[in-house]
Amino acid sequence: MRAAKRLGKLTTIRATAITAEQGTNAKILAAGTIPWRIKSGTLQVLLIHRPEFDDWSWPKGRLGANETLPETAWRETKEEVGLDLPLGIPLGIIRYKTPQGNKRKEVWYWAARVIDQKARPDNKELDDVRWVNVQRARQMLSKQLDQKPLDVLEAAFEAHQLATVPFVVLRQAKATPAESWTRDEIDRPLADSGYQQAKAVARLLRAWKPTRVVTSKYTRSLETIAPYVKKYGGAVRTKKWLNKTVEAPNRFLARRLRQEFKRPEPIMVCSQPGVVKQILKEIKAWIREERALINPKSVTSKKQFKLAPGSILVVHRAKHRAGQIVSVERYEPLVK
């Protein structure tokens, strides 16, 4: 259980063409996924059976003490059905009151595509898992509320917005104050609190698993990505156009950023605040140019124009819509 005052940092913004969420004040939080796949041209989803309740539902579980909601969704899916899946687009929230009726609970869902893994029940909380088509899933689900994220998933599939690739923008973690650093600016490292943020960022990024990591050459950017790369891998590329001092016009950064954005693989871009601010402007402009159904304010607004140190913006590009942006999420790392 989490105090409501602290919950705003767990999820700042999630937005798709269908859903839009800005934080939560529920006393009890949980998160999960709807694993999906294409079998013989048909969309299938994975249902789980809990013998304790004798019900069919989705992989999910309570928010951990040191987790953000995406981390919980990823972990619960792995623990319950043995699937190590990157998160796809958000599928909305199920809200209800506990059986006692005095506490509100929210379950946050994401889509999660299964390609070559085999699902299996944990034989603790679950005794069976079953792949079924959407129509059959509607018949089997025990709770009417569990239809809600399935509705979003099916609508996204029909709109060719379900199969996506993540593009993650990471603002470097908190650096040593400039006034206390007397050597070359490019060598200024993270502060002690920044190192803790970097470790928390690594745990958070695990939910999307970027395989290409593009960063500035500044020490503090390299130190921000280091815990993730060390533990989870990723091909690191340092780029001058991501450095704090950008000598070329913004058009150069925009062109290079677009090249990275079009790559068909999960990517993370990390840089300093000034450069990240430019990147957010570009992404916001792309949403407008594409006439996407997402509100551009999901990327930046007057109140949230910048990412906080160590925070991320996750943008999902639809594979079957020429890379169109179909969801945007913002998160702050939860430092232990």
N, C-alpha and C positions, 0 to 999 in steps of 0.2 A: 504494500500500500504506500502511496506517495502523497505528501502534503501538496495541496492544490497550488500553493504559491510557487513551488519549484517546477511544476509541470510544463510551464510555457517553454522552457528551454529544450524539452525533450522532442518536441515537434513544432517548428516555427510555422512552416507553410508546406502544404502538399496540394498540388493542383493538376487536374487532367481536364479533358474536354467535358467530362461527366461529373467529376467530384471536385470539391474545394474545401480544404480544412485549414484552420489556423489555431493550432494549439488545442489544449484540452484542460478542463477543470474537474474531470471525473476523479473520484477517490480511488477507484480500482482500474488499473490499465492492463491490457493484454494485447498481444500481437500475433499474427499468423499469416499464412499464405494459402493461396489456392494453386497447388501445383497443376500444370497443364501440359499437354502434348498434342501433337497431331499424329493420328494413327489411321493409316489407309485413307487419308484425306479428311478425316473427321476429328473435330475438336473433342478431346477427352479431358476430364478432370479427376483428381484423386481424392476419394473420400476415405475417412478413417472411422473405425468403430471402437468405441470405448465400452468395454464390458461392464464397468462400474455403473454407467448410466444407461447402457444398452441403447446408444444412439449413434447416428451417423452424422459426421460434421467435417470440419476442416482442421488441418494441423495448426495448433495455436497454444499459447500458454501465457502465464502471468509475467509481467515486466520484472526483470531481475533487479536486484538492489543496485548494481553498478552498470546498468545497461540503458541504452536508448531504445526506442521502439523498433527501429530497423534491426538492431542487434538481436532483440528478442525474437522477432519473426524468423530471422535466419537460424538462430540457435534451436528454437522449438521445432522447426521443420527438420533439421538435422537429427535432433534427438528422437523425435517421435517416429519418423518414417525413413531415417537413414539417408536423406537426400541433401547434398551440399549444393545449394542453389543460389545464384545471384538473384536479387530482387528485381522484378520488373516494375510495371506501372502500379501506382496505388489503386486499390479497389474500394476505397471508402471505409466507413466506420459502422460497426454495429453498436448501438447504445441501448442499454436496458438497466433495470434496477435488480439488485440482488434479491434472492428469495425472501429475505427479511423485509425488503422494500424500503430500506433506509439509506442505501448507498448506491450511487450510480457507477456503472461499469461501462467501459468502452473497449472494444476489440478492433484494432487497426489491422487492415489486410493489404497484402500486396499479391500481385500475380507472380508466379515463379515457373519458368519454363524448364521442363525435363526433356533432355535429348538422349542421353545414353546411360542414364543411371537407373538402377532397379530399386523400387520402393519396397520397404519391409517394415512391419510393425515392431515397436520396441519390446513387445511382450511384457510390458509393465503396465502402462496406462492403456495401451492398445492391443487388440488381439487380431485385427484384420485391417487390410487396406484394399481398396478396389478402384480400378480405373473404369469409368463409365462415361457415356456421352452426356451432354447437358440435360437432355430430356429425362434420362434415367436418374441423373443426380437430383433433379427437382423432385422426383418421386421418392427418393431414398432419404433425403435430408430430414432429420427429425424435427428441427426447429424452423419455423417460418422465417425468422430473422436471418438465418444463414443463406436465404435466397438472395439477399441484397447484394453482397459482393459478387455472387454468381451472375446477377443481372448486369453488373458493370463489366465483368470479364467477357460475357457473351456479346455485349454491345461493342466493346473494344475490338473483339475478334471480327465481328461483321463489318466494322469500319476500317479494318486493316491497321489497327493501332495496337495490337496485342504483342506482336513480335518486335522487340525493341533492343537498342544498344545504348548503354549508359555513357554519358559524357559528364565527368565530375570536375568541378572547379573548386580548388582548395586554396584558401588564404593561409599563408604561412602562419605558424604558431607565434606566440608572443616572443619578441626578440629582446635582447639586452638593450637597455635604453641608449640611444645614440649619444647623449651627452656624457655617458660614462665610458664610451669606447673611443680610444685614441688612435687605433690603427686603421687600416684600409676598410672602408665601408663594406666592401664585398665580403670581408671576412667576419663581420659582426655576427656572433652566434645567437642562439636562442637563450632566453632567460631560463632559470630553473623551472618556472611555471610553464614555459613554452615546451620544455622537454616532456613534462607530464601531459600537456595537450597533445603532443605528437604521438605519444603512446595511445591515448584515447582515440585519436583520429584513426590510427591503424586498426583498432577494433571495430570502429564504425565503418571504415572502408571495406572491410571484409564482406559486408552485405552486398556489395556490387562488384567486387573483384576486378578492378581495372588492371589490365595486362600491359598497357603502355603508359608509362609515367613520364610526363613532359614537365620540366621544371626550369626555373631560372638558375643561373650559376652562383647565386648568392648562398653563402654558407647556411643562413637561417632557413632558406627554402629546402636545401638538401637535407638539413637535419630534421625538417618537418616530415619529409617523406621516408626517411631512413627506417623507422620502426616498421612501417607497412612493408617496404620492399624486403627488409631482412626476414620478416616472418612469413610473408605471403607471396613474395616474388614480384616480378614485373620488370619489363625492359625500360631502363631509365635513359632519357634523352635530355641533355641540357641545351637550352636554346637562348641565344642572345636577345631575341625579341621579347623574352619574358623577364629580362633584367629590369631593375628598378628605373634606371636611367635609359629611356627609350629615345635614341637619337633620331631614328627614322620617324616619319609621320605616322599617325594612327592608321592610315590606310595600309601600311606595311603589316602592323600587328593584326589588323582585321583579315588581311589576306592569309597570313600564316595560321591564324586561328581557324579560319574556314577550312584550310587544308587538313588540319588536325580533326576538325569536327566531322569531316566527310569520311574519315577512315572507318572501315567496318569492324571495329573492335572496341572493347571497353577501354576508355581513355581517362586519365586524370591529368589535369593541368594545375600546377602549383606556382604561385608567385607572391610578390609583395602587394600591399594594399592598393597602391596607385595603379598597378597593372591589372589587378583583379577588378578594380572599379571599371576600367576600360573594357575588360572582357564581359562584365555584366551588361554594360551598355550595348555591346555588339549582339549578345544573345537576345536582349530585349528587342533590338531592331530586327533581328531575324524573325522573331515571332510575329511582329507587325507585317513584315514583308510577305511571310507565308500565309498571312491571314488565318493563322492558327486559331483554334477555338479556346486557347488558354489566354487568360488575362495577363498582359505583359507585366502587371504589377506583381505577379507571382515571382518574378525575377528580382525586381527592385521596386521600392515604393519610397515615399518621402521619409517614412519612419525607418525603413530598412534598406537604405541605399547601399550600404556596405556590408560585407560579411565580417563577422567578428573574428578575432584571431583563432585559427584552427578550425573555422567553420567551413562547411561545404555547400555547394549548390549541385544538385543532381538533375541532369537534363536527360530525358529519354527520347531517342530518335526512332521513329517507326521504320522498320526495314522495308515494308511494303508500301511506303508512301514517300519514297525518295528521300528518306532521312528527315522527314518533317518532325518538328518538336511536338510531342504529345503529352508530356508531363514534366513538371518541375517540382523539386523538393528542396528545402533548406534545413540544415541541421547544425547544431553545435555539439562538439564532443562532450561527453560526460566524464569529467576528470575524477578519478577515484580519490 
